[in-house]
């Protein structure tokens, strides 16, 4: 059984250990989405010493109408590539490979940030209350798919080792997956397979942009932890379908519950019951993130088969030397 020190190969990506810095938005741009010196210093500090096996950098917006927040990093135009290249160069110079997470905020995008009306799978929640300004048309969906592919191509051009499609934390793709936000009556709504249809289209387009040897991750907002939302059985079946469609790594987190699970906040790896069930159902590596602050617990979760990689976010955010201390504690 793997432990935190174990190496892992994912296609052409080699990881020296199983410790992952997950994406955490730093809001460090000047509003133009371009990488700043402050952001480069942040990642250089976290990756120093090459104690991390992998860094997944914070979510980048793929098109202006999908921007989630004022300081979010952009992958929406070729203008972003030089800054992203400086970021990958920084991480590679520290000896750590990196993944670019690409995202569209969907109904969570605010007109005060984007200057545009918000659009989502449906304009209303399952209970009929307002969620977004308008429902995405088929043409809109096609544009989103193309924008994901273009952003993935920019990430590869910028030197990233892999890309991650964001479908968690109630952003656009997660909105399609969740029955709370997807009330569509067409081919993109209803059954689980239909709610995942845009994922399959995005995956195919991204794969075409980056090639067969570049790993494609997908962060899945597995469960909503709300009445009428996605449940464990949905997460397991969705993972089977996504792995079958060519996802190379499944990165497990929450859906409309966000990245915290109520009643389990004090647990080490509180999504572990989800990641374990998914890991038993698929043959691709599974990342578990959420609440891990103890290196012994991280190692124990891996040895116990709860996941193949462990993401540690807030603990490393608070202490950049956490990875070094973790491996020292493991002996």
KAGI-V685470 format. One record per residue. N is the residue number from 1. SS is DSSP state (H for helix, E for strand, L for the rest). OMEGA is omega in whole degrees, 0 to 359 (* if undefined). BURIAL is b if it has 24 or more other ideal C-beta (glycine too) atoms within 12 Angstrom, else e. Layout:
BEGIN
n=N ss=SS omega=OMEGA burial=BURIAL
n=N ss=SS omega=OMEGA burial=BURIAL
END
This chain:
BEGIN
n=1 ss=L omega=182 burial=e
n=2 ss=L omega=171 burial=b
n=3 ss=L omega=187 burial=b
n=4 ss=L omega=181 burial=b
n=5 ss=L omega=186 burial=b
n=6 ss=L omega=174 burial=e
n=7 ss=L omega=179 burial=e
n=8 ss=E omega=174 burial=b
n=9 ss=E omega=177 burial=e
n=10 ss=E omega=188 burial=b
n=11 ss=L omega=182 burial=b
n=12 ss=L omega=181 burial=e
n=13 ss=E omega=179 burial=b
n=14 ss=E omega=177 burial=e
n=15 ss=E omega=182 burial=b
n=16 ss=L omega=174 burial=b
n=17 ss=L omega=188 burial=b
n=18 ss=L omega=182 burial=b
n=19 ss=E omega=184 burial=b
n=20 ss=E omega=167 burial=b
n=21 ss=E omega=183 burial=b
n=22 ss=L omega=181 burial=b
n=23 ss=L omega=176 burial=b
n=24 ss=L omega=185 burial=b
n=25 ss=L omega=182 burial=b
n=26 ss=L omega=179 burial=b
n=27 ss=L omega=188 burial=e
n=28 ss=L omega=177 burial=b
n=29 ss=L omega=181 burial=b
n=30 ss=L omega=181 burial=e
n=31 ss=L omega=179 burial=e
n=32 ss=L omega=179 burial=e
n=33 ss=L omega=184 burial=b
n=34 ss=L omega=182 burial=b
n=35 ss=L omega=182 burial=b
n=36 ss=L omega=176 burial=b
n=37 ss=H omega=179 burial=e
n=38 ss=H omega=179 burial=e
n=39 ss=H omega=178 burial=b
n=40 ss=H omega=179 burial=b
n=41 ss=H omega=179 burial=e
n=42 ss=H omega=183 burial=b
n=43 ss=H omega=177 burial=b
n=44 ss=H omega=179 burial=b
n=45 ss=H omega=182 burial=b
n=46 ss=H omega=185 burial=b
n=47 ss=H omega=184 burial=b
n=48 ss=H omega=177 burial=b
n=49 ss=H omega=178 burial=e
n=50 ss=H omega=177 burial=b
n=51 ss=L omega=177 burial=b
n=52 ss=L omega=174 burial=b
n=53 ss=L omega=186 burial=b
n=54 ss=E omega=171 burial=b
n=55 ss=E omega=169 burial=b
n=56 ss=E omega=185 burial=b
n=57 ss=E omega=186 burial=b
n=58 ss=E omega=186 burial=b
n=59 ss=E omega=177 burial=b
n=60 ss=E omega=178 burial=b
n=61 ss=E omega=187 burial=b
n=62 ss=L omega=178 burial=b
n=63 ss=L omega=186 burial=b
n=64 ss=H omega=182 burial=b
n=65 ss=H omega=178 burial=b
n=66 ss=H omega=180 burial=b
n=67 ss=L omega=187 burial=b
n=68 ss=L omega=187 burial=b
n=69 ss=L omega=187 burial=b
n=70 ss=L omega=184 burial=e
n=71 ss=L omega=183 burial=b
n=72 ss=L omega=178 burial=b
n=73 ss=E omega=181 burial=b
n=74 ss=E omega=163 burial=b
n=75 ss=L omega=190 burial=b
n=76 ss=L omega=178 burial=b
n=77 ss=L omega=180 burial=b
n=78 ss=H omega=177 burial=e
n=79 ss=H omega=182 burial=e
n=80 ss=H omega=189 burial=b
n=81 ss=H omega=181 burial=b
n=82 ss=H omega=179 burial=e
n=83 ss=H omega=177 burial=b
n=84 ss=H omega=176 burial=b
n=85 ss=H omega=176 burial=b
n=86 ss=H omega=179 burial=b
n=87 ss=H omega=179 burial=b
n=88 ss=H omega=177 burial=b
n=89 ss=H omega=179 burial=e
n=90 ss=H omega=182 burial=b
n=91 ss=H omega=179 burial=b
n=92 ss=H omega=178 burial=e
n=93 ss=H omega=175 burial=e
n=94 ss=L omega=179 burial=b
n=95 ss=L omega=184 burial=e
n=96 ss=L omega=175 burial=b
n=97 ss=E omega=187 burial=b
n=98 ss=E omega=181 burial=b
n=99 ss=E omega=177 burial=b
n=100 ss=E omega=176 burial=b
n=101 ss=E omega=182 burial=b
n=102 ss=E omega=193 burial=b
n=103 ss=E omega=171 burial=b
n=104 ss=L omega=186 burial=b
n=105 ss=L omega=179 burial=b
n=106 ss=H omega=182 burial=b
n=107 ss=H omega=177 burial=b
n=108 ss=H omega=177 burial=b
n=109 ss=L omega=181 burial=b
n=110 ss=L omega=180 burial=e
n=111 ss=H omega=178 burial=e
n=112 ss=H omega=179 burial=e
n=113 ss=H omega=187 burial=e
n=114 ss=H omega=186 burial=b
n=115 ss=L omega=184 burial=e
n=116 ss=L omega=175 burial=e
n=117 ss=L omega=178 burial=e
n=118 ss=L omega=179 burial=b
n=119 ss=E omega=185 burial=b
n=120 ss=E omega=176 burial=b
n=121 ss=L omega=177 burial=b
n=122 ss=L omega=181 burial=b
n=123 ss=L omega=182 burial=b
n=124 ss=E omega=173 burial=e
n=125 ss=L omega=178 burial=b
n=126 ss=L omega=180 burial=b
n=127 ss=L omega=176 burial=e
n=128 ss=L omega=179 burial=e
n=129 ss=L omega=184 burial=e
n=130 ss=E omega=176 burial=e
n=131 ss=L omega=185 burial=b
n=132 ss=L omega=182 burial=b
n=133 ss=L omega=181 burial=e
n=134 ss=E omega=177 burial=e
n=135 ss=E omega=178 burial=b
n=136 ss=L omega=174 burial=b
n=137 ss=L omega=176 burial=e
n=138 ss=H omega=177 burial=e
n=139 ss=H omega=177 burial=e
n=140 ss=H omega=180 burial=b
n=141 ss=H omega=177 burial=b
n=142 ss=H omega=179 burial=e
n=143 ss=H omega=178 burial=b
n=144 ss=H omega=179 burial=b
n=145 ss=H omega=180 burial=b
n=146 ss=H omega=180 burial=b
n=147 ss=H omega=175 burial=b
n=148 ss=H omega=180 burial=b
n=149 ss=H omega=180 burial=b
n=150 ss=H omega=178 burial=b
n=151 ss=H omega=177 burial=b
n=152 ss=H omega=178 burial=b
n=153 ss=H omega=179 burial=b
n=154 ss=H omega=179 burial=b
n=155 ss=H omega=179 burial=b
n=156 ss=H omega=178 burial=b
n=157 ss=H omega=181 burial=e
n=158 ss=L omega=175 burial=b
n=159 ss=L omega=177 burial=b
n=160 ss=L omega=181 burial=b
n=161 ss=L omega=181 burial=b
n=162 ss=E omega=175 burial=b
n=163 ss=E omega=176 burial=b
n=164 ss=E omega=175 burial=b
n=165 ss=E omega=184 burial=b
n=166 ss=E omega=174 burial=b
n=167 ss=E omega=180 burial=b
n=168 ss=L omega=171 burial=b
n=169 ss=L omega=175 burial=b
n=170 ss=L omega=171 burial=b
n=171 ss=L omega=196 burial=b
n=172 ss=H omega=183 burial=b
n=173 ss=H omega=175 burial=b
n=174 ss=H omega=176 burial=b
n=175 ss=H omega=175 burial=b
n=176 ss=H omega=183 burial=b
n=177 ss=H omega=187 burial=b
n=178 ss=L omega=176 burial=b
n=179 ss=L omega=176 burial=b
n=180 ss=L omega=187 burial=b
n=181 ss=L omega=183 burial=b
n=182 ss=L omega=179 burial=b
n=183 ss=L omega=185 burial=b
n=184 ss=L omega=177 burial=b
n=185 ss=L omega=181 burial=e
n=186 ss=L omega=184 burial=e
n=187 ss=L omega=180 burial=e
n=188 ss=L omega=181 burial=b
n=189 ss=L omega=178 burial=b
n=190 ss=L omega=183 burial=e
n=191 ss=L omega=177 burial=e
n=192 ss=H omega=180 burial=b
n=193 ss=H omega=179 burial=e
n=194 ss=H omega=180 burial=b
n=195 ss=H omega=177 burial=b
n=196 ss=L omega=187 burial=b
n=197 ss=H omega=180 burial=b
n=198 ss=H omega=176 burial=b
n=199 ss=H omega=180 burial=b
n=200 ss=H omega=181 burial=b
n=201 ss=H omega=177 burial=b
n=202 ss=H omega=180 burial=b
n=203 ss=H omega=179 burial=b
n=204 ss=H omega=181 burial=b
n=205 ss=H omega=178 burial=b
n=206 ss=H omega=178 burial=b
n=207 ss=H omega=177 burial=b
n=208 ss=H omega=182 burial=e
n=209 ss=H omega=186 burial=b
n=210 ss=H omega=180 burial=b
n=211 ss=L omega=186 burial=e
n=212 ss=L omega=187 burial=e
n=213 ss=L omega=178 burial=e
n=214 ss=L omega=181 burial=b
n=215 ss=E omega=175 burial=b
n=216 ss=E omega=177 burial=b
n=217 ss=E omega=170 burial=b
n=218 ss=E omega=176 burial=b
n=219 ss=E omega=186 burial=b
n=220 ss=E omega=171 burial=b
n=221 ss=E omega=197 burial=b
n=222 ss=E omega=183 burial=b
n=223 ss=E omega=180 burial=b
n=224 ss=L omega=183 burial=b
n=225 ss=L omega=177 burial=b
n=226 ss=L omega=178 burial=b
n=227 ss=L omega=179 burial=e
n=228 ss=L omega=182 burial=e
n=229 ss=L omega=180 burial=b
n=230 ss=L omega=183 burial=b
n=231 ss=L omega=183 burial=b
n=232 ss=H omega=180 burial=b
n=233 ss=H omega=176 burial=e
n=234 ss=H omega=183 burial=b
n=235 ss=H omega=180 burial=b
n=236 ss=H omega=181 burial=b
n=237 ss=H omega=177 burial=b
n=238 ss=H omega=180 burial=b
n=239 ss=H omega=176 burial=b
n=240 ss=H omega=182 burial=b
n=241 ss=H omega=182 burial=b
n=242 ss=H omega=176 burial=b
n=243 ss=H omega=178 burial=b
n=244 ss=H omega=179 burial=e
n=245 ss=L omega=173 burial=b
n=246 ss=L omega=174 burial=b
n=247 ss=L omega=184 burial=b
n=248 ss=L omega=179 burial=b
n=249 ss=E omega=175 burial=b
n=250 ss=E omega=183 burial=b
n=251 ss=E omega=193 burial=b
n=252 ss=E omega=176 burial=b
n=253 ss=E omega=182 burial=b
n=254 ss=E omega=177 burial=b
n=255 ss=L omega=181 burial=b
n=256 ss=L omega=171 burial=b
n=257 ss=L omega=182 burial=b
n=258 ss=L omega=184 burial=b
n=259 ss=L omega=177 burial=b
n=260 ss=L omega=181 burial=e
n=261 ss=L omega=184 burial=b
n=262 ss=L omega=179 burial=e
n=263 ss=L omega=180 burial=e
n=264 ss=L omega=187 burial=e
n=265 ss=L omega=183 burial=e
n=266 ss=L omega=180 burial=e
n=267 ss=L omega=172 burial=e
n=268 ss=L omega=181 burial=b
n=269 ss=L omega=188 burial=b
n=270 ss=L omega=171 burial=b
n=271 ss=L omega=187 burial=b
n=272 ss=H omega=179 burial=b
n=273 ss=H omega=177 burial=b
n=274 ss=H omega=183 burial=b
n=275 ss=H omega=179 burial=b
n=276 ss=H omega=180 burial=b
n=277 ss=H omega=179 burial=b
n=278 ss=H omega=181 burial=b
n=279 ss=H omega=178 burial=b
n=280 ss=H omega=185 burial=e
n=281 ss=H omega=184 burial=b
n=282 ss=L omega=180 burial=b
n=283 ss=L omega=179 burial=e
n=284 ss=L omega=179 burial=b
n=285 ss=E omega=181 burial=b
n=286 ss=E omega=177 burial=b
n=287 ss=E omega=173 burial=b
n=288 ss=E omega=176 burial=b
n=289 ss=E omega=175 burial=b
n=290 ss=L omega=173 burial=b
n=291 ss=L omega=181 burial=b
n=292 ss=L omega=179 burial=b
n=293 ss=L omega=184 burial=b
n=294 ss=L omega=180 burial=e
n=295 ss=H omega=178 burial=b
n=296 ss=H omega=177 burial=e
n=297 ss=H omega=178 burial=b
n=298 ss=H omega=180 burial=b
n=299 ss=H omega=181 burial=b
n=300 ss=H omega=178 burial=b
n=301 ss=H omega=177 burial=b
n=302 ss=H omega=181 burial=b
n=303 ss=H omega=180 burial=e
n=304 ss=L omega=177 burial=e
n=305 ss=L omega=180 burial=e
n=306 ss=L omega=182 burial=b
n=307 ss=L omega=177 burial=b
n=308 ss=L omega=177 burial=b
n=309 ss=E omega=182 burial=b
n=310 ss=E omega=175 burial=b
n=311 ss=E omega=177 burial=b
n=312 ss=L omega=186 burial=b
n=313 ss=L omega=188 burial=b
n=314 ss=H omega=180 burial=e
n=315 ss=H omega=179 burial=b
n=316 ss=H omega=175 burial=b
n=317 ss=H omega=181 burial=e
n=318 ss=H omega=183 burial=e
n=319 ss=L omega=183 burial=e
n=320 ss=L omega=179 burial=b
n=321 ss=L omega=180 burial=e
n=322 ss=H omega=180 burial=b
n=323 ss=H omega=179 burial=b
n=324 ss=H omega=180 burial=e
n=325 ss=H omega=181 burial=e
n=326 ss=H omega=181 burial=b
n=327 ss=H omega=175 burial=b
n=328 ss=H omega=179 burial=e
n=329 ss=H omega=180 burial=e
n=330 ss=H omega=176 burial=b
n=331 ss=L omega=* burial=e
END
